[in-house]
């Protein structure tokens, strides 16, 4: 409560302090303001003097802009004079042909030009002008009359002119001719060599058509007159000059103009430099002179009383485009002081308004602070409650994850028991009454449902273990390429049922050179299985391809990799890989890619697919799932030191492409398993049903230097073989008879006469077997003795042909055609030795066919779960063994001790030991049994039974002395696999 009071009082104290500061500041500012007023008034006179000086400077600067107008007239006159002959009586046709075009060109290009004229000394005239922006021409084709009584014969004509060319059109009308001979501006121009400037109206004498006339003499040919409109010039002057709220006048000897002048006032230039000010009465009476001032260019201020008010008058002469002007500026003397006083009072009012507004704003500010403090206290309380709720939720979530992780053994064991019991029931029903197909079918459905339930629970339990931080890696040596082949072979039948081909792409063959690696095989298989399962599930047509390649981790490779991940993440990951590489030089970066032609994932939803319990509706429509798969995959990939992402496809390509990498311990072999012998040259003909598989195999074989002919349809097989046959027969005649291709796997062929092998890989599902075999038989019939063939038939369950009808060297290989089957086929070529290679130092493994491999063996089953004991007993009996059971580790120790005392005939041959049991668990029982066996000098084979494939539980059992372990559910296959290395010891 005390703290809340302090929070409320804090803004109140701040408010009082701000009020005192504002009042003190306002009083100080007002005092300083009035002290400055006197100083400002003293500076008024100085300002007026500066205004006068600035006014004169503005006049001269503005007048300088009009100098090009006068220069334009002089230059144009010179150019026109050069083009004319020095003839005083220039005929009118010459004026039309030479003078008129030049006049129109100048009329069109010189700015502000409103009228241009040529006047000959004999009275001939041609001029251009504008009437409301419409050009017209004014001309006289007759000379001055010789007598005064013939003046009516001297006529001018007005005619419209074209805006673009200046050509005359329309009807010419008569125009009254002015008295040019008496015009003062014409006489002034004839008497001046630099031209004559004046102010007047245009030829049409319109009141608004006031022009600045620049007239220049042409030597012996008359004059040129350029008329510039005064209004744009005056507007430009007004824009360039400031008259400080006064009145300005522009005066010449024969023209004056008032710009914001005083009412009923006029300024006249009275010869020389005298300027007269005249005022008229309000009723428009006679003008009266109120005073005159001298304007001789000296910097001085004149004061006159105009209309009862004293005014300050500034004047200055100036020359604009050759014409002398006088500028007069009239400013009321009291205007400066009143202006200053107005500004002072306005500023004072604004200051007081500012102070009042500041006080109001401070009040509002303080009220907002108080309200914010109240809200802050409320939000703090809500935040504390939310934090407590969040912490409680996190504890509950962690406890749930820990509980799931702890209970995963019991859950998996129960499901394993259900699955085992179903298998036992199915076997018993099949033995007793094979005709009861409904019971067997129901049991099969129950078994399938149990497997699905086990898969879902495995996902949930794995997620819980990852969240609880109990997921660990298990290092073991394994064949990466064999793992890929096993996973692809597992899902190939599933894809074939949907019409989708599942392909294993060998890529660059780097995985073959580093096939043995050390890492967590189970997790890598889980990642690949999950991605491949999703790809097959969501692909309805086309293919699914799986590829992999290996490389040394380095920063350059990572920065040049896929663009799916951000550059910052790639840099940190590449740095970590580089550090890992320096710590372990055998570290390898394995990259895997799963590419499908399914529906694809929208780009905006690619990040969300890796979140738990998230499914993309566009892709998962009609499909079921928990949405945990890709989340677990991403966690496992990151646990193995890699990253997963979705790679962008080319425009127009369908489907998705998942790419991930993991770090494993291994090394690239320096030996190249697929280095061909260039002394041989074989050909391979591919006739496969899947076009994508054909393209993948063709690219791989061509990378090895093999000549490949891909046949798309079975109808093209015969023409292709005929072309190959012609080439090989020609080659056999031109080659040496001593050439040979060693191939020990072929019998009945003279190797000294072999010149080439044609290996045909034919899919039996492509077309009719009889048609394809007939084409191959025709190919072999007339083939040269130095050439030989071999056919590899790809078998399928639906193929109908007799194996006994095949030729002796032909082979039958079951689908899918990739991996070891592909390498076995390539090894038939003489370039690669003619025998399958022993890649990576591993020999071929032959499957041992057995009926009752454990016949006569005694097996002790130790499990606290009755269901587990029943399943283990059934599996051991199936393999021919005699099972014995006990419920915990203590009972197992007693039975083993009794059997050891009974001699060799009473001893157990194998012990199946569960890990978690009451009274005494499996690890303790195993350690005691090994201790007792040490006194007798014997060692019984022991296999641990666990619901987990790895972890602390399995490690404890291995340390205690078990020889192997089996992950539940137990069946004949995994038991026989675990005991196979121990059969000779039993």
Secondary structure, DSSP 8 states (H G I E B T S, - for coil): -HHHHHHHHHHHHHHHHHHHHHHHHHHHHHHHHHHHHHHHHHHHHHHHHHHHHHHHHHHHHHHHTTHHHHHHHHHHHHHHHHHS-S-SS--HHHIIIIIHHHHHHHHHHSTTEEEEEEE-TTS-EEEEEEETTEEEEEEE-S---SSGGGGGG--EEEEEB-TTT--B-S--EEE-----TT-HHHHHHHH-SS-EEEEEE-TT--TT-EEEEEEEEETTTEEEEEEEEHHHHHHHHHHH---TTSEEEEE-SS-EEEES--TTEEEEE-STTEEEEEE--TT----EEEEEEE-SS----EEEEETTEEEEEEEEEEEETTEEEEEEEEEEHHHHHHHHHHHHHHHHHHHHHHHHHHHHHHHHHHHHHHHHHHHHHHHHHHHHHHHHHHHHHHHHHHHHHHHHHHHHHHHHHHHHHHHHHHHHHHHHHHHH-TT-HHHHHHHHHHHHHHHHHHHHHHHHHHHHHHHHT------EEEEHHHHHHHHHHHHHHHHHHTTEEEEEE-TTSHHHHT-EEEE-HHHHHHHHHHHHHHHHHT--SEEEEEEEEEEE--HHHHHTS-SSS-HHHHHHHHHHHHHHHHH-TTEEEEEEEEEE-SS---GGGTTGGGSTT---HHHHTT----S-HHHHHHHHHHHTT--EEE----TT--S-EEEEEEEEE----SS-TT---TT---EEEEE-S-HHHHHHHHHHHHHTT-EEEEESSGGGHHHHHHHHHHHHHHHHHHS-TT-----TT--S--GGG--EEEEEEEETTSS-HHHHHHHHHHHHHT--TTEEEEEEEEE-TT----GGGS-TT-EEEES--STHHHHHHHTTSGGGTTS---GGG---------SSTTTT-EEEEE-S-HHHHHHHHHHHHHTT-EEEEESSHHHHHHHHHHHHHT-GGGS-SEEEEESS-SSS-HHHHHHHHHHHHHHHT---EEEEEESSSSSHHHHHHHHHT-SEEEESS--HHHHHHHHHTTTTT-
